[in-house]
Each structure stands twice: as C-alpha cells, then as structure tokens.
Amino acid sequence: MTNAVWTGSLSLGMVVVPVRLYPAIRKKAVRFHELDRSGRRVRHVRVSEPVPEPGVEWEPPKLHVPTRSPEPTFEAPAPEVAYEEIRKGYEVAPGEYVSLTREEVMTLSPERSRVIDVQQFVDVSAVDPIYFESRQYVVPDREWTSPFRLLHRAMADANRMAIGWVTLRSRRYLSAVRPYKDLMLLTTMVHADETAPANFWIPPAVEPTEKELKMARLLVDTLTGPFEPERYPDEHRQRLLEAIGAKTPTVAVPPNGPSPTKVLDLMAALEASVKAAKAAQAKELKQTKSRRSRSAGT
C-alpha cells in the first residue's frame, strides 16, 4: 500500500474525524536522464554570475560537470560535456540505461496538430472528476461564431461533453470539451491506468442510529450554501506578496559589469537624434543662405 502523504483530521465545527490522504493519481511519463557518449550520467552545477573588476572584460567561465560512475568521486571534476554529445537515457534498472539521441526522441513526438479531435460525446455526469486536470477556455474565431453557438447549444441541451485528443506543446492529451457559460471549456484528463485503485481496507463500523444520522444531515444542511469562490482567496500568496512589498529590492550586478539601462540608452538615442536633426537644419539653412547670396550677386 502507498504511504499516506498527509495525516490530519476532517473538521466540521465540533465534529472532528481523523483522516489520512493517499495519492489518487499516479502520473505515468517516460522520463529521461542526460548521458554522455560513454553512457555516464551528466550532472548540472549551480554557479553565481561572476562580478568583473572595473575595466576588465568579462568572459564566461568554463564549467566542469561531474559525472556518475560506479564509485563516484568529486575530488577531480570531469571536463564539461558538449551539448552536442548529450544523449537521452532511460533508466531500465539501477545504473542501466537505454540511450536515445535527441533526434530519435523528436521523431517519436506526436505530430503537430491544430485540431481538437473529438472521438465521442458522453453525459457530463458520466465522467468522474478524478480524471480532470488543467483547464483551457475554447473561444471561436470571429467568422465562426454561428456554428460554435450551434454546437454549444446542442451540447448544452443534451447535457453532453466531447471526449477527444488535443496536442499542446508537443504532447498529446486526452481531453473533455463541454459548454461553459457562453464559451466552452477544454479539460485535459489523466488516463485510466493513472488512477490509483481505492482498495483500502476499512474496519467495519457500527451502523449509525437514526437519531445520529438525522443530526449529521442537519449539520450538513446547516453548512450548505452557494459556492462563492471569492470567499476562498490564496492567503499564502497574499502574505508572500505583502512580505515582498515590505522589502527593499536589491540591484543584481549584470555579468558584464555596469551597463546603461534601457531608459538611458533611449535617452542617449533621443539626444543623438535631436543633435543630428539640429545639425541637418543648420546645414540646410546655411546652404539656403548661400544660394540666396549667389542669386542676389547675379
């Protein structure tokens, strides 16, 4: 059995029920490590940007990336691995990898598509919310508003949603499209084999009495009301932003040393343009006066 990710309680006022949380979704993805040509793992290091001395031209450092070996040692760093030499490695067993080139991985990517490929329509209530992931608004192009409204109305009247495929950022997603207000909502979905089985053994409990069940229903009814998402803001994010706003920002030193900001560059460009324009006007005025003098002399 999977270990619980959280242990606490379900609280409804004075009623507290100890509970545990277990993951209901187990995402399945083919994850690669980076390997060099000899099949050793490539590691990345964290370094700070160097601050050059005044008048000294900055050059990017040559990083040394340690690699993994049967007996790893970090006393003598290995030379940097060139980007062109890095391959994709899938770990099939501890320390054993199947190596693929970047080109081989790219050829296995889904074809780019601008189509939401609908496979079938199902009742909205037929899909358990456990399958739902991220959400995107579906909005028609201006010239196609009428057929969009027609499909929206037909799906809404039948209380149906569409199940199909969509390719986003080089990945193919199972998705559901359903009417949502005046638009439609596309929701990416997890696959059937990514839902964890809910086969937890729970010891038998004594059946509640009718009086207990009546009081429990009364508690539920008392706390029942319309869903108002504005009542539940992200307080943690708000506190973080408040703490950030109370701090004095520090100016990061650019890797090439002090340099003019965009505003200064813009001001310099404007000043140069004004100077050039004045010089051109003065030259044109001088030429005009010269032509007039020659005309008066003749």
C-alpha angles and dihedrals in degrees: 000000000000114000118251114262093205138016122198140101143287106235127198104169107286092355111090123178118186110229142170130219122226126182111264095188128053108188114215116209135153103244122193133204123210116254134182123229092275092055098253121140116260116223129200125220132208116231134171120239109260119243110222123216117252111280094013116116112232121233124190112255122246104241124214114214117202116223133210120255134167088268104029117209128177099188094096110036115219121238119270116276113232116239091238091059097053115107134186115256127194113201109228094170135000105299094358121108139181106220125217129176120237088249092055091051091048092052089057093053117107117266115264110260136178092195131100096214107211114207102177147338122245136178112275090234092052095076116074112227089234087083096056123102130158124001134221130184116242111214125176126234112255094253092052102051095113098056089042090054090047093053091042091053094046093050093045094049091050093042089232136142130199124244116204149118131284130180115220124174095345094312129104115225133193104231146180124217120197138162113273118182105303093337136048129254124221114203121189113222140208119239126254094254091053095066112093115230114254094219098136117151111235118187114241115266133204111268111253118250120245090252092053091047091050092052091047091052090048090054091050092048091048092055094042118111143131117302109252110178091191088071091066110057124170097263094178092058091047092052091049092051091048091051091048091049091053092057127085109240119238122221113236115225109239116235092245094051127250114347134171116273123239090259091054091047090051092049091049090050092049093048091049091049093050091048091049092048092051091048090051091049092049091049092048091048091050092050091048092052090048092053091049091050092052091047092050091049092055 
